[in-house]
Amino acid sequence: LSTSSFGRKMLEKMGWKGDGVGLGKNQQGTSTHLRAVKRAESLGIGAETDAFGDSGWQQTNAAFHGVLANLKKEHGNNSGSDDDD
């Protein structure tokens, strides 16, 4: 944190002693800064991103296999060729 930054000056005016000292009445609070993480424009606060799409693929794949299993259970494992016609 720059010694000339606005945030540092404000904290020092409110009694903060400097780097390595926690915030709070008894300096018991956090002594490190929070890291800001840029989120995608259309995502809400707390939304998780999956850069590789792996999580979404696994969910879609599991759902597909569930539907396929239900279809096999209901309609059997026919190959599509009926000799009865």
Secondary structure, 3 states (H helix, E strand, C coil): CCCCCHHHHHHHHCCCCCCCCCCCCCCCCCCCCCCCCCCCCCCCCCCCCCCCCHHHHHHHHHHHHHHHHHHHHHHCCCCCCCCCC
